Amino acid sequence: MIANDEVRFVELKNKIRIAYFDCGSDKEETILFIHGLANYLWVWKWNIASLQERYRCIAIDLPGNGFSSRGDYPYSIQFFSEIILEIMESLKLKNVTLAGHSMGGQIALQVAINEGSKINRLILSAPSGFEYYSPHDASLFKSAIAFGNFLAMDETHIIQSINSSFYRHEKIASEIIKDLNSLIKVNDRKSYRRMLEMCINSMLDHQVFNQLKVIQNKTIVFFGENDQLIPNRFLHSVPTKEIADRGVKQMQNAKAVMFKETGHFVHIERAAEVNIQIALFMES
């Protein structure tokens, strides 16, 4: 797990403390990394290890996650997108590229929709937001969440959730599971489940698919063909590549990179290849 002495904190308005990891501050360009639902900043370490040689790399814990503040926050995509802009302002970041995984990808997309001129590029790893849910689909999904055990957030659920996000790499999955269990044990599970439910509802209620066309930022999107989370296997029986192609087609300046035999944590499973692609993308 990331050592406590490696974590820094920045305090935003409303006394929200954001935990972050920062390296390469002497570099001209910054990549700001945003984790996905129920995760933490260190899921980007396999990318930062390489990319910090060329870029300033900052990975954050979103409010309600990791070492960041927990509280009575709205926990919506819009709330998180405003947090990202606040972090950029507070840390006086310039030449920023946003990198987001899963829900973090949708947050990055929302920033680009709202304030695209404030960022340079987008790097998206299996982003939510590319998959469109009809009102009927969204209602079914919420019902499944309400009546199922998807937000139990106990040790068994975390093991199942993380393992299903990988096509392979059992050792890395075990490391992430250990870290998340440690973080959850020291926090209130009821408030944590509330945060997760609010995040999921926001992803469904405030979708970005139909707004992707306004994004002008140059974008690269990574997906694994064996992603078990995108698309939603209960509602949409289409290949992951179809979701990727639909989203990219909506955007003005985006391309998708697909990896075979790869799951939802594409930036971890294919870290070496993804890092090369990111470097080429940033330099192009």
Sequence and secondary structure as in RCSB ss.txt:
>XXXX:A:sequence
MIANDEVRFVELKNKIRIAYFDCGSDKEETILFIHGLANYLWVWKWNIASLQERYRCIAIDLPGNGFSSRGDYPY
SIQFFSEIILEIMESLKLKNVTLAGHSMGGQIALQVAINEGSKINRLILSAPSGFEYYSPHDASLFKSAIAFGNF
LAMDETHIIQSINSSFYRHEKIASEIIKDLNSLIKVNDRKSYRRMLEMCINSMLDHQVFNQLKVIQNKTIVFFGE
NDQLIPNRFLHSVPTKEIADRGVKQMQNAKAVMFKETGHFVHIERAAEVNIQIALFMES
>XXXX:A:secstr
   GGG EEEE GGG EEEEEEE TTSSSEEEEE  TT  GGGGHHHHHHHTTTSEEEEE  TTSTTS  SS   
 HHHHHHHHHHHHHHTT  SEEEEEETHHHHHHHHHHHHHGGG  EEEEES TTSS   HHHHHHHHHHHHHSST
T  SHHHHHHHHHHT SS HHHHHHHHHHHHHHHHTS HHHHHHHHHHHHHHHHHS  GGGGGG  SEEEEEEET
T SSSS TTT  S HHHHHHHHHHHSSSEEEEEESS  S HHHHTHHHHHHHHHHHHH 
